[in-house]
Amino acid sequence: MQSSKPKRPLGVTAISIVAAAGGLLSLFGAASRIAGMGTGPVELAYIVIIFGVLGLLLGAGFFAGAKWAGWRAS
C-alpha cells in the first residue's frame, strides 16, 4: 500500500503565489531605493528587504507544504 501526500488545496496554492509575488515586489522596491531611483529613507529599504525575503520564504513554504508554514486542524 502506498502512502501518498494529500493534494494541496487551490487556496493554499493561490496564497503561496501571492506571498511570493509580494516578497519579490518588496525586494524590487527596496533595491530601486538603494540604487537611488526612489525616495524615502534608506533604512526603511533595508527593513523592506528583510520582509521581502520572509515573504519569498513563506510563499515557498506554503507551496512546498512545509509544516512550519501553516497549521492543521486536528
Buried (B, 14 or more C-beta within 10 A) or exposed (E): EEEEEEEEEEEBEEBBEEBBEBBBEBBEBBBEBBEEEEEEEEEEBEEBBEBBEEBBBBBBBBBEBEEEBEEEEE
